[in-house]
């Protein structure tokens, strides 16, 4: 985990330069989703309000551990 956090820190240092004083407005995406038909919503399901953030973050961390740190693959069902 120490190597992982070191890599995250280095990446954050680089990306942070581009994010200082930068604000993203997301109202347009919500407006688009509200304008879509039910069929369109099923076809193009990109509503971030429906994301299970706990599962997403867990999968992100496990993916970083396996693919960035070259750690062994873990059975996710046993970890959760």
GROMACS elastic network, one bead per residue, 0.5 to 0.9 nm:
[ bonds ]
;  ai    aj funct       b0    kb
    1     5     6  0.61240   500
    1     6     6  0.84311   500
    1    65     6  0.79770   500
    1    69     6  0.84856   500
    2     5     6  0.52778   500
    2     6     6  0.61351   500
    2     7     6  0.86976   500
    3     7     6  0.62405   500
    3     8     6  0.86173   500
    3    69     6  0.75794   500
    4     7     6  0.51843   500
    4     8     6  0.61747   500
    4     9     6  0.85576   500
    4    64     6  0.78899   500
    4    65     6  0.73601   500
    4    68     6  0.76894   500
    4    69     6  0.66206   500
    5     9     6  0.59291   500
    5    10     6  0.84876   500
    6     9     6  0.50781   500
    6    10     6  0.62111   500
    6    11     6  0.86109   500
    7    10     6  0.51063   500
    7    11     6  0.61118   500
    7    12     6  0.84691   500
    8    11     6  0.51180   500
    8    12     6  0.59810   500
    8    13     6  0.85502   500
    9    12     6  0.50454   500
    9    13     6  0.61514   500
    9    14     6  0.87929   500
   10    13     6  0.51876   500
   10    14     6  0.65811   500
   10    15     6  0.88455   500
   11    14     6  0.52696   500
   11    15     6  0.61602   500
   11    16     6  0.83637   500
   12    15     6  0.50906   500
   12    16     6  0.56018   500
   12    17     6  0.86847   500
   13    16     6  0.53345   500
   13    17     6  0.70620   500
   14    17     6  0.59669   500
   14    18     6  0.78075   500
   15    18     6  0.55512   500
   15    19     6  0.66809   500
   16    19     6  0.50255   500
   16    20     6  0.62217   500
   17    20     6  0.59028   500
   18    21     6  0.85185   500
   18    22     6  0.76093   500
   19    22     6  0.51282   500
   19    23     6  0.80101   500
   20    23     6  0.86487   500
   25    28     6  0.74880   500
   25    29     6  0.89669   500
   26    29     6  0.56759   500
   26    30     6  0.69605   500
   27    30     6  0.52951   500
   27    31     6  0.61892   500
   27    32     6  0.86678   500
   28    32     6  0.60992   500
   28    33     6  0.86498   500
   29    32     6  0.50411   500
   29    33     6  0.62439   500
   29    34     6  0.86344   500
   29    47     6  0.83637   500
   30    33     6  0.51317   500
   30    34     6  0.61970   500
   30    35     6  0.86774   500
   30    47     6  0.78769   500
   31    34     6  0.51176   500
   31    35     6  0.62817   500
   31    36     6  0.88685   500
   32    35     6  0.51017   500
   32    36     6  0.63812   500
   33    36     6  0.52469   500
   33    37     6  0.84466   500
   33    40     6  0.88489   500
   33    41     6  0.71256   500
   33    46     6  0.84647   500
   33    47     6  0.71946   500
   34    37     6  0.81409   500
   36    39     6  0.79884   500
   36    40     6  0.57615   500
   36    41     6  0.62317   500
   37    40     6  0.51165   500
   37    41     6  0.62790   500
   37    42     6  0.87849   500
   38    41     6  0.50483   500
   38    42     6  0.63596   500
   38    43     6  0.87120   500
   39    42     6  0.52048   500
   39    43     6  0.62315   500
   39    44     6  0.85839   500
   40    43     6  0.50158   500
   40    44     6  0.58342   500
   40    45     6  0.79586   500
   41    44     6  0.52448   500
   41    45     6  0.53370   500
   41    46     6  0.79735   500
   41    47     6  0.83646   500
   42    45     6  0.55048   500
   44    47     6  0.86271   500
   45    48     6  0.87738   500
   46    49     6  0.87878   500
   46    50     6  0.85239   500
   47    50     6  0.58980   500
   47    51     6  0.76332   500
   48    51     6  0.53609   500
   48    52     6  0.89651   500
   49    52     6  0.85020   500
   50    53     6  0.88176   500
   51    54     6  0.87456   500
   51    55     6  0.84540   500
   51    56     6  0.74131   500
   52    55     6  0.55957   500
   52    56     6  0.62014   500
   52    57     6  0.87898   500
   53    57     6  0.59891   500
   53    58     6  0.83757   500
   54    57     6  0.53947   500
   54    58     6  0.61595   500
   54    59     6  0.86481   500
   55    58     6  0.50584   500
   55    59     6  0.60767   500
   55    60     6  0.84761   500
   56    59     6  0.52195   500
   56    60     6  0.60875   500
   56    61     6  0.86635   500
   57    61     6  0.61272   500
   57    62     6  0.85734   500
   58    61     6  0.52224   500
   58    62     6  0.61882   500
   58    63     6  0.84983   500
   58    80     6  0.89335   500
   59    62     6  0.51073   500
   59    63     6  0.59067   500
   59    64     6  0.84610   500
   59    76     6  0.86311   500
   60    63     6  0.51160   500
   60    64     6  0.61406   500
   60    65     6  0.85828   500
   61    64     6  0.51251   500
   61    65     6  0.61488   500
   61    66     6  0.86859   500
   62    66     6  0.61500   500
   62    67     6  0.84690   500
   62    73     6  0.85994   500
   62    74     6  0.81801   500
   62    76     6  0.84750   500
   63    66     6  0.51759   500
   63    67     6  0.57674   500
   63    68     6  0.76008   500
   64    67     6  0.53826   500
   64    68     6  0.50272   500
   64    69     6  0.67243   500
   64    70     6  0.86033   500
   65    68     6  0.58265   500
   65    69     6  0.51213   500
   65    70     6  0.67533   500
   65    71     6  0.58435   500
   65    72     6  0.83227   500
   65    73     6  0.87108   500
   66    69     6  0.57892   500
   66    72     6  0.60492   500
   66    73     6  0.59715   500
   66    74     6  0.82593   500
   67    70     6  0.51688   500
   67    71     6  0.71643   500
   68    71     6  0.79590   500
   70    73     6  0.87295   500
   71    74     6  0.87816   500
   73    76     6  0.87941   500
   74    77     6  0.87356   500
   74    78     6  0.81268   500
   74    79     6  0.76762   500
   75    78     6  0.56794   500
   75    79     6  0.67477   500
   76    79     6  0.50867   500
   76    80     6  0.62604   500
   77    80     6  0.55742   500
